[in-house]
């Protein structure tokens, strides 16, 4: 793929799309049309226990019903070998390390840390600690604990407070004895798989909702690490954030929220044309805002159902 390989939208096939998912998909497709570049839908199906049978097909049907037909459809699980190959490289280089702390141990330790935010290097955003750094420089345990091993990325923060999880395994906690081929216990984390696939995709623009804004700095760290090891220049894609559609009480929409899927809206009298008109009316669009690597988005970080007339 070239440097302007398309606009990427990446849903998870964990249920039927709600209206917020549909609006973000529409925003991404609108960007692709405006830029004259392919619209690529990548289904992030690596969290296999959460994947719902038939959800991907129903999501594509809902998109098609709104006239949104991807130029390319990819499955993240098809890239498992690439995710693992880079995982092995990172382990060998010491870019990641095994963490045997349980989730409860991490949560309990963090609850005792002062709540002052920690700025991420190179980002204007501030981020609260996500880890204590306990295992960052610890001696390697040859065997994992009962909860398996979480592998963390060594961030620029030497205290380890921003060392995020890139994968989980249950087979080994020692980089020297990891299997050469991924076994069933290898589960790449969202940031790891997403960053690798975006790096290889060489997309011009990623479109996601504002609730994923904090993902970008983490994923760019991974992209920079990959490019350094492969002797290439990292050209980060621009990232555009669509408003997060929420309920009128401010709570998040979920795929199980009643009355917000396309079939439910149709039953309530909504046509595809009417819904698209509401999307259009709620979206202030200026393609000239795009520049290489820019992180930006809609001014309104949230929109309620009432804002969309629902």
C-alpha positions, 0 to 999 in steps of 0.5 A: 500500500502507498502512503495514502492507502485509505481511511480506516474504520475499525469496529468490533463484531461484538453485536449489532451496531448502535446509532453511535457506531453507525454515525462514526462509520458514516463520518469515516466513509464521508472522509474517504469520499472527500479525499478520493481514497479507499474506505477500509473497514477492519474488524477487530476480532482478536478478543474472540470470547467477545465476538458474536457469531454473525455480528460481522455480517449484520454490521456490514448489512447495516452499513449497506442499508445506509449506502456505506459499502467498504472498498476493502474489508479486513479481519484482525485475526488474519494477522496473528502471525505478524502480531506474534513475530513482532511480539517475539522481537520486542521480547528479545530486545527488551522493549516489552517485559513480563508482568505477573501482577494480578489485575487486583494487585495493580488496581489496589496499588494504583488506588494508593497513588496520588491522583495527580495526572502524569503527562505522556512525553510528546503529548499535550494530554495528561494520563493517570498512572496505569501501572506501578512499575513493579515488574519493570526491572524485576528478575524474570520468573520462569513460570507464570502465575495462575493468571498468566503473564501480561507483557508490558511495553517499556514506555518513555516513563522510566518509573513504569507508570505508563507501561501498557499491556501489549499481550497476554500469555500463559505458556512462559514468563521468560522471553528466552523460552517463548515458543517460536510459533504463537500458541493458543495462549497468546492474546495480543492486546488492543493497542498492540494489534491495532498499532501493528495493523495501522503501521502496515496499512499505511493509512492516511487517516484513522477515524474513531470516536473521542472515547479512544483519544488516549489510544493514539499516543500509546499506539504511536509509541509502538509504531515508532518502535516498529519503524526503528527496528525495520529501518524505516521512517514512521509516518503516523496517520492522521487521526480524526475523532467523531463525537461519542453518541451518548444517551440523553442522561449522558451514559454511554450507548451499548450494543444492548441499549434498547431502541438504537439499532438500525432495525429498531429505528426502522420499526420506530419509523426512521428511514435510511434517508432520514437518519443520514440527513440527521448525521449530515446536519450534525456534522461540521465537515471541512476536509481542508483541516486534514494534514499529515499526522494531525490528531483532531476531531469534532468540537463536540466530544459528545452528542446525545440522542436528542442532538440527533433527533432520536 
